[in-house]
């Protein structure tokens, strides 16, 4: 049974097939201009119809809302190609029924990817459960924490499958986190993931713990997650390099935005590296528009300053049908 939520921005009532649990974020699919609203919706936005049985209501007409029930969006191009669907890769279990314990059991840290019509011969939402030993090694080192919640947010996004891009975004986010864990030999700890943010901006932030100072990090890693076939974007309407996704200026602008909206992880990164950003914005009301942009005003590295790296991780599938990834754009910014 679908559950209703009221968008805190456009006030539209939307229905999701799965109830949103604490920490899970969906985006509002209500039409806005040429696109959709896109505002975040959480369990706090649960909506209860005050007039469920159609009785006469004296509410102001201004309170009338339009209920939008997202429909199935078909098989995603980010799902494993049909040519390799019959493969049974290591560490991967195909799940035909998402109500089964194989899918719903989240006691361990694992990747769950849901796809509409994964097997076209068995229509409906099906899933892949991926249990990699590297994830267990990560948990043994850092605890489940944000990584587990990140993977749970991925599963919720893909199971709800509201927009045609949800499956692609979820696949990319899962593969990127797996890529960092494997590529960095589970030494880096996730500090920012899909459990707290999705959409435009920085996808993931990881830190390399400082063995000499508990709770501190010697390196920070900014990760852009891409689904199969996705590429970095370029926005020519933004100043200087800010329009180029994952450039130095784009990263600084997004960290500054996170900082001014109260995200402590951004402040931690900027402080550890020794960066001060222009607040108010360096490019205020750029081009006569309402949006402003931020830049570096000073770089004064503290004693034992941390370094700042970035990379792009793109999801893909092996010929054996296993989820994998490609790493590109590895850059040290500080």
LINFEN-V244065 format. One record per run of one state. SS is the DSSP state (alpha for helix, beta for strand, coil for the rest). FROM is the first residue (numbers start at 1). LEN is the number of residues. If there is no record, write none. Layout:
ss=SS from=FROM len=LEN
ss=SS from=FROM len=LEN
This chain:
ss=coil from=1 len=2
ss=beta from=3 len=4
ss=coil from=7 len=6
ss=beta from=13 len=4
ss=coil from=17 len=9
ss=beta from=26 len=2
ss=coil from=28 len=3
ss=beta from=31 len=2
ss=coil from=33 len=2
ss=beta from=35 len=2
ss=coil from=37 len=3
ss=beta from=40 len=2
ss=coil from=42 len=1
ss=alpha from=43 len=3
ss=beta from=46 len=1
ss=coil from=47 len=14
ss=alpha from=61 len=3
ss=coil from=64 len=3
ss=beta from=67 len=3
ss=coil from=70 len=12
ss=alpha from=82 len=3
ss=coil from=85 len=7
ss=beta from=92 len=4
ss=coil from=96 len=5
ss=alpha from=101 len=4
ss=coil from=105 len=6
ss=beta from=111 len=6
ss=coil from=117 len=8
ss=beta from=125 len=6
ss=coil from=131 len=2
ss=alpha from=133 len=10
ss=coil from=143 len=2
ss=alpha from=145 len=16
ss=coil from=161 len=5
ss=alpha from=166 len=18
ss=coil from=184 len=4
ss=beta from=188 len=5
ss=coil from=193 len=11
ss=beta from=204 len=6
ss=coil from=210 len=7
ss=beta from=217 len=10
ss=coil from=227 len=7
ss=beta from=234 len=1
ss=coil from=235 len=5
ss=alpha from=240 len=4
ss=beta from=244 len=1
ss=coil from=245 len=3
ss=alpha from=248 len=13
ss=coil from=261 len=3
ss=alpha from=264 len=10
ss=coil from=274 len=1
ss=beta from=275 len=3
ss=coil from=278 len=5
ss=beta from=283 len=1
ss=coil from=284 len=2
ss=alpha from=286 len=3
ss=coil from=289 len=4
ss=beta from=293 len=1
ss=coil from=294 len=2
ss=beta from=296 len=4
ss=coil from=300 len=7
ss=beta from=307 len=11
ss=coil from=318 len=5
ss=beta from=323 len=10
ss=coil from=333 len=2
